[in-house]
Amino acid sequence: MIGVLNNRKQEQQSLLTDARTLRNIMFNDSQTTLNHKLTLRIIELSIVTMLLALIIRPLLTELPVSFMWVGIADLLTISIFYFTVRSNLFPKWEIALSLLTVIIVITPILVLSGGVNSQLAFFLPLYPIMAALIGGHKESVIVTLVIISGTILGTVFSEHITDLTNEIYSEEKTIARGFWLTISTIFSAFFGRFFLQKYTQLTKQLKEENIQDPLTGLLNRRGLNLQFKRELEKAMTSSSSSLSLILIDIDYFKKINDKYGHDIGDVCLIEVAKVLSSALRKHDIIARFGGEEFIIVLPSTTKKEAQLIAEDLNYLITQGKFSEFSLPLTITLGVTSSREQHDNTLDMIKRADKALYRGKDNGRNCIELSD
């Protein structure tokens, strides 16, 4: 039996690696969804802003008719982009389309209204922050470089840019505005990077807390359900694959809490979790099911194979000593496996739980198979 355990340990990795992989998948999926929603909100805000500008600005100042037509064209361009994003037609290209749309929309108005002397130019430093929010650091850097390059060119060649608003040209004012626009854009880029780092750290922490048991570091029930459902679907779609489940309960754990305190009980839970997870294969899934219960999902494993694994786990726990008091512990295990048709995660857990309680009735420290 020891030889079997050693061979199994050679092919296993820590549960924390598996949990980290799941967290990364979940984090990336959630991040994509958040970015998609944020992109939609920003586009909606841009549409409302441009619509109000088209309606209100002519009431405040007299502008050439070309501004109105450019504004209408920009509004149509943004609206088309909005429905493209909302329909989720090109999810991988949303960020690139966002940057392209910004260039298409803002360039004509900037050129018509005097380049760096345009009132619209003061909105340019906001774009590195928005690029960081809906894209990331790389996108923010690209936008920053494009804006700085455009600002420098617009400042150098400002004398040749026709201002249809008939503003009086001032070289001194143009250089000053170009300088401060450049500084503001650089500052915005650094702020966007700082904000993105804090946002990513916080979001990642929240995702980890959602699927990880804070005491043992194992998956919690939510994390378990995500992986369990996925593995069962794989088993159901493959006639040659089976899935097994082991439900584990630490025997007489309440007595440990009552006699030594909950702190020692927590230490025992942590150490038992480490022993169990260290004896599993790379693709096995373990979670804290609640209290002193653990649950293990065994992909591509028959009930007979799961019984052998349960025997190994039971042997390891029986041979161990836990906490600074070197407490001996035993466990009771209920084992079940998936059925060929119409099986689900809840039914499998119920079958394993029924086997577990049959083991308790039979004196504990034993392994029971489901019917």
TIDRENVEX-865869 format. One record per residue: x, y negated, z of N, C-alpha, C in turn. Coordinates in steps of 0.001 Angstrom, whole numbers, plus 500000, padded with zeros to 6 digits. Layout:
// residues N
XYZXYZXYZ...
//
This chain:
// residues 371
500824501214500000500000500000500000500854498743500000501962498772500763502851497611500802503426497350499417503741498447498682504277498282497329503272497604496412502023497992496552500969497362495748500880495874496049500967495551497344500901494138497739502066493357497170503252493936497228504424493231496718504322492989495219503827494012494479503666493833493036502653492744492724501604492705493541500575491689493302501104490301493610501910490185494647502436488869495033503383488309493980504042489200493232504971488729492215504262487996491092502987488293490845502269487664489734501313486568490179501340486214491457500382485236491943500987483858492102500169482843492165500566481474492487499703481013493636500116479940494193499365479383495323497980478970494884497011479104495777495653478645495483495627477148495213496510476441495867496531474997495683496814474635494234497615475457493539497875475200492126496598475366491324495820476428491605494569476634490902493587475509491198493522475125492473492604474039492830493012472735492166494346472510492115494824471278491473494473471270489992494569472428489332494207472514487923492739472170487724491876472723488572490449472417488477490193470951488729490886470388489719490676468966490019491078468096488828492172468479488157492612467698487001491593467762485876491022468958485646490003469093484609488794468238484936488342468351486174487187467566486590487469466078486532488675465718486965489031464303486978489050463743485563489642464491484625489721464009483248488339463878482626487471464884482883486114464816482347485349463641482930485444463460484232484744462366484884485287461021484433486619460954484260487241459709483822486748459335482429486631460320481539486136460063480188484707459538480228483878460137481078482489459679481202482419458256481744483223457965482765483248456617483325483715455596482296484748455933481531485248455030480500484193454777479425483455455828479076482395455690478080481314454714478558480897454890479812479874454003480363480385452569480508481645452452480933482221451121481089482337450415479745482717451155478704482789450572477361481432450046476926480387450824477175479033450381476823478649449109477571478975449029478862478623447837479640479349446601479113480621446764478758481393445638478244480833445172476900480471446130476032479894445761474734478561445052474934477729445548475843476444444904476113476638443470476580477631443275477466477924441929477942478391441036476794479204441586475896479688440812474745478531440425473826477595441351473609476437441063472754475592439946473343475325440023474646474536438992475306475243437635475234476568437645475476477341436401475441477309435768474053477509436565473011477515436032471652476133435557471232475116436274471671473747435866471342473415434525471979473799434362473244473560433080473919474365431960473272475590432284472846476425431274472193475798430812470887475239431753470118474598431391468858473377430512469071472678430728470172471449429977470425471728428637471100472615428635472099472805427443472940473848426487472380474943427027471805476046426148471391475619425086470377474790425416469356474367424369468418473594423234469086472992423492470250472249422451470956473187421485471679474426421939471934475359421119472693476359420370471818476711420947470681477693420313469808477409420668468365477809419788467489477587420002466057478787420723465470478519421883464863479576422704464294479275423009462834480317423251462033480091423647460639479246424908460559478501425053459485477618426204459317478408427505459253479698427415458895480529428618458823480640429308460178480615428531461258480678429116462597479458429996462864478299429530462412477079430303462644477134431626461896477605431590460629477654432816459846478714433791460394479831433237460829480848434093461451480308434710462744479573433900463526478981434403464762477977435509464505477146435330463459476159436357463109476866437638462652477919437468461832478677438646461363479326439380462536479860438599463465480467439218464651479427439952465477478263439351465641477191439981466415476748441296465768476651441309464451476283442538463747477380443596463899478642443157463825479762444095463968479757444741465350479573443926466380479548444460467749478339445366467950477188445002467363475987445831467514476185447199466873476804447205465684477089448482465025478037449324465879479043448677466419479988449375467295479287449917468537478363449137469085477630449561470281476843450850470016476108450876468914475306452066468609476196453264468251477376452978467703478324454071467426478811454702468728479151453847469685479612454354470979478478455030471735477306454407471717476157454955472450475759456334471916475904456525470595475557457815469984476645458860470218477778458415470754478895459319471056479359460073469804479415459351468676479789459966467405481288460252467330482091459331467866483545459487467800484151459250469187483905460160470136484375459932471521485879459763471640486652460450470793488098460353470879488631459044470304487789458363469532488235457155468845487624455897469423486920456014470541486222454852471093487180453723471458488301454065472060489252453032472491489871452344471282490293453147470286490878452564469073489860451683468355488606452144468289487551451346467664487300450058468446487415450143469767487230448948470598488272447885470261489539448302470200490610447360469894490452446772468499490092447622467531489899447147466160488735446166466079487658446464466783486482445577466764486818444222467373487592444232468449487988442967469083488760442093468096489700442716467375490500441953466405489611441394465295488697442234464792487797441802463709486899440665464169486430440732465398485477439745465898486142438421466250487282438475466915487840437251467482488731436469466516489378437167465582490331436483464696489699435368463858488574435603463150488010434522462328487644433275463134487049433456464296486641432301465105487857431556465620488905432308466021490124431648466487490746430801465379490791431359464175491389430638463051490556429403462696489242429568462683488363428455462323488388427330463349488601427694464619488485426688465675489833426182466182490903426464465445492163425830465785493205426699466426493108428004466339494134428882466884494246428783468394495436428493468909495630428413470358494887427227470958494505426263470129493741425115470631492244425406470730491845426570470258490431426939470329490007427174471770488787426780472081488261427061473424488146428564473666487940429297472591487811430750472706489126431397473134490246430732472874491549431295473203491713431527474696490966430790475503491109430956476951490543432284477445489797432986476573489289434308476941490308435411476641491359435083475881492325436107475477492983436830476653493368436146477745494013436865478854493130437908479521491828437909479244490949438925479837491089440278479150491565440255477905491566441492477122492538442555477645493720442224478157494576443288478734493911444012479901493139443274480711492446443913481832491366444865481320490562444397480339489506445253479790490102446468479088491234446286478405491887447421477749492367448443478772492846447962479923493273448874480992492091449645481556490953448987481681489779449628482263489199450705481360489039450396480081488373451353479182489360452278478482490649451944478527491647452774477883492671453296478853493604452454479194494673452865480089495861451934479943496983452354480527498167451499480521498691451273479105498722452340478305499244452212476946498408451233476120497100451358476219496217450455475475496380449014475934496539448833477255496718447488477792498010446857477276499077447661477198500356447156476690500235446751475228499554447582474439499377447274473014498613445972472834497512445827473568496714444604473475497529443392473911498299443564474981499130442455475476500138442009474421500809442962473793501801442628472766501152441954471564499966442449471176499260441844470035498867440404470355498329440171471554497895438828471928499085437876472044500169438334472682501350437477472824501937437133471455502010438163470587502525437909469236501642436914468491500326437112468583499404436188467916499481434789468490499652434702469809499755433388470456501004432649470003502130433371469947503377432745469509503272432282468055502732433146467194502565432769465784501597431604465635500505431666466437499536430582466377500103429261466858501040429319467791501682428096468287502679427543467272503496428444466710504523428027465752503903427440464481502833428091463992502215427658462737500905426911462960500736426362464157499475425691464481499186424506463568500219423872463090500023422700462240499369423070460917499527424352460522498981424807459245497621425487459402497129425582460638495819426186460871494758425104460823493822425243459929492759424251459772491751424386460902491501423301461578490533423301462674489241422677462171488228423500461910486971422998461363486124422253462388486581422262463644485848421488464651486296420033464673487266419721463822487741418334463680488383417787464955488962418681465754489696418222466931490994417553466486491438416562467236492680415868466924493853416760467291494760416976466334495906417875466568496971417181467407497491417901468385498574417391469214499604418496469375500815418256468869501859419273468965502211419574470413502283418537471246502620418733472657501557419576473361500287419262473085499196420027473690499203421467473181499494421662471911499519423000471329500600423864471970501802423319472131502902424068472750502566424417474202501983423450474928501617423694476322500572424807476425499562424751475550498517425785475587499090427144475196499934427175474193500543428442473794501370429047474916502103428174475633502922428650476755502055429243477853501026428515478261500203428989479360499348430199478969498957430277477710498243431467477250499142432701477329500396432533476956501353433643477018501583434091478463501793433121479347502019433444480766500780434124481358499595433596481040498343434166481577498136435592481077498476435841479822498311437185479254499245438178479935500501437750480164501455438625480852500984438916482275500521437883482969500014438070484331498817439013484328497931438842483347496757439708483234497155441154483008498207441367482190498669442732481925499182443401483199499950442664484000500456443218485264499316443499486241498345442576486298497197442794487176496385444001486713496212444131485381495479445285484849496152446592485202497488446629485137498228447841485499498059448153486979498172447135487834498009447333489268496597447828489592495600447195488979494209447590489217493972449018488748494534449366487589494338450701487040494942451759487955496120451492488518496755452446489425495907452673490669495420451582491263494592451705492462493283452421492150492698452083491028491434452700490620491614454198490379492707454572489706492968455978489424493219456761490707493993456183491627494270456855492899492991457085493694492152456061493760490912456176494516489972457187493884489843457139492570488953458066491884489427459502492043490747459702491923491291461043492078491069461571493484491251460702494467491034461099495854489579461509496091488663460758495522487239461071495679486903462401495018487483462669493841487217463921493148487763465108493928488964464918494502489549466004495291488709466307496522488227465262497161487421465456498360486103466140498036485624465996496807484354466591496419484438468096496256485619468631495936485710470066495668486685470788496601487290470080497533488301470708498388487886470671499848488060471810500512487811471874501947488933471134502673488621470119503470489683469299504072490529470040505099490014471110505696490765471818506726491764472802506133491297473687505272492138474772504767492825474451503448492351473435502727492905473135501416492352474018500314491465474961500683490821475796499678489702475018499003489128475634497976487937475046497376486806475059498388485935474056498301484703474107499081483609474736498218482380474702498682481312475387497955481040474749496601481205473442496520480987472783495229482053473204494223483314473196494660484381473646493778484225475105493392483801475921494362483566477335494085482493477515493021481375476815493186480262476973492251480671476659490822481513475646490650481960475273489309482748476404488651483685476982489384484503478049488813483746479373488749482960479653489771482213480909489822481254481005488629480535479936488374479585479922487259480300480125485933481443479480485779482203479607484532482692481031484329483212481656485389483734483019485265482617484030485034481456483808485655480339484729485448479832484642484011479798483449483460479381483295482060480335484022481126481631483981481427482601484719480627482336486222480707482068486692481933481827488124482118480551488575481415479529487723481420478260488077480800478363488140479274479242487324478714479381487281477252480364488312476728481053489001477630482009490033477219481587491367477806481290492298476938480805493601477407481893494400478116483164494083477831484264494832478431484802494187479699484219493055480093484721492325481256483747492442482418484281492507483620483451492563484824483951491527485817483094491154486718483423490149487729483012490680489098483898490572490055483589491050491402483699489916492409483088490138493557483008489110494590483244489750495951484033489069496778484266489525498149483866488404499099482981488705500008482583487761501060483217488218502367483908487318503052484709487668504228484257486860505440484156487522506561483800486851507813484800487278508896485344486300509620486264486605510716485455487116511908485821488263512414485040488897513482485192488148514808484068487964515481484028487378516833484769486037516919484636485248515871485366483976515832484839482991516883483585483094517221483013482191518220483710482351519570484110483577519881484801483813521148486145483079521198486812482987520051488094482262519996487862480774520269486839480211519631486526478794519856486145478536521311485373479454521876484917479272523266486064479408524258486989480332524001488060480605524955489252479666524786489637479384523525490868478616523276490601477197522769489373476925522390489047475604521872489007475585520349488325474577519821488150474487518370489451474161517653490392473518518326491672473225517694492402474511517341492418475451518263493058476741517994492250477501516938490944477375517003490108477999515980490428477472514593490649476156514502491005475560513206492350476080512712493304476224513638494615476760513260494467478175512704493636478966513358493404480336512884492790480334511480491850479450511253491224479356509929492253479001508857493110478044509175494142477620508220495089478772507911495515479493508945496475480583508753495835481764508027494582482062508340493883483135507624493739482772506148493407481507505873493273481044504490494576481236503726495705480938504377497001481091503723497298482556503428496995483427504383497253484860504187496403485394503029495140485044503015494244485531501965494663485023500593494915483722500505495245483135499199496588483629498684497527483895499589498851484358499158498814485778498609497769486533498925497687487917498479496874488082497202496388486975496636495545487051495451496352486851494180495751487259493082496386487078491782496185485649491291496898485313490243496898483943489726495499483473489349494718484346488731493410483933488211492268484155489209492556484687490392491512484857491398491140483504492017489943483429492531489411482164493072488984482402494512489444481551495409489075481677496815488562480339497323487581480402498198487001479181498760486576479440500198486499478377500954485909478478502284484408478325502107483678479353502501482246479385502236481449478674503322482072478468504459481384477807505563481757478442506885482050477604507889482402478152509197483629479029509107483481480289509513484600481227509471484472482198508302483710481827507285483500482691506123484324482210504928484866483170504196485588482899502960484968483734501845485108483247500635484556483965499492485609484004498399485729485161497758486740485355496723486057485859495451486344485205494342485843485616493032486984486280492282486746487472491772487783488275491117487406488512489649487884487685488742487582487885487316488210489169486789487547489766485801488062490985485144488412492058486167487524492260487120487780493213488206486517494027488472486642495357488460485509496216488760485292496274490273484162496841490660483875496953492084484896497850492785485328498904492111486320499807492705487647499079492895488053498288491905489291497514492034489162496460493131487972495866493216487732494865494261487801495500495645487350496748495742487430497447497028488882497635497455489758497969496505491181498128496826491790496800497276491410495725496589491904494400496989491399494060498387490136494368498665489576494102499994490321494891501064490691496120500750491458496925501714492817496284501991493453495764500946494747495100501137494597493855502019493558493082501760493334491867502545493042492207504002492223493223504196491890493641505549493146494097506300494021494805505593495265495295506209496165494117506612496287493124505736497137491974506020496655491200507249495350490996507321494815490253508468494977491050509753494733492337509670494854493191510861496290493212511397497254493162510494498656493204510900499193491854511364498445490786511128498943489450511444498650489019512872499368487972513288499135487304514570498950485824514272497938485211514889497530483880514465497580482873515607497992481677515242498141480532516150499309480770517098499607479770517917500713479889518859500435480907519960499185481363520053498840482383521039498967483796520477499417483901519222499587485211518566498332486066518697497226485464518316495942486139518447495754487175517350495314488394517717494983489389516689493575489085516137493411489234514856492113488987514234491758490152513325490473490340513138489977491303512152488920490612511309488661491188510169487642490625509273486715491724508786485509491325508431484548492212507793484321491695506379484288492613505424484211492211504028483032492879503328482303492088502557481237492609501707481637492444500254481525493540499476482010493552498095480856493838497153480798493085496062479819493344495010480464493034493673479782493409492595480270493106491250479093492714490372479401492088489258478341491598488370477638492747487673476401492488487336475629493461486582475589493051485123475285493990484270475428493733482841474497492639482343473293492552482874472333491589482354471627490866483493471238489632483203470381488839484088470951488694485494472254488562485603472854488327486903473183486849487042473255486388488280473630484991488510474431484898489799475013483735490023475905483556491166475172483740492490473958483225492582473201483326493831472898484777494182472498485566493188472186486975493443473437487741493868474577487421493251475810488105493636476190487782495072476052486523495456476372486138496834475426486822497812474153486922497451473183487589498322473541489060498510473963489713497434474325491131497543475567491306498412476546490435498218477758490521499046477442490209500504476549489245500729476172488883502094475441490028502787474574490712502046473861491856502625474847492974502979475827493200502119476852494214502421477682493796503627477988492501503724478765491991504847478046492235506167476769491940506198476022492123507449475817493596507776475793494426506754475750495866507022477047496303507688478169495695507257479452495983507882479490495529509331478874494385509618478809493924511010477990494886511865476907495360511307476068496304512052476797497628512299477764497927511422478507499188511549479751499055512413479896497916513101480987497776514044482072496790513657481933496153512492482905495133512025484253495743511668485183494882511243486523495303510819486432496452509796485589496219508778485398497255507780485017496606506436484910497432505421484559496971504070483285497693503658482312496933503198481053497510502738480812497081501294480369498056500484480040497775499096478551497540498952478193496664498043476771496406497812476134497588497094474828497615497141474089498708496469474219498577494955
//
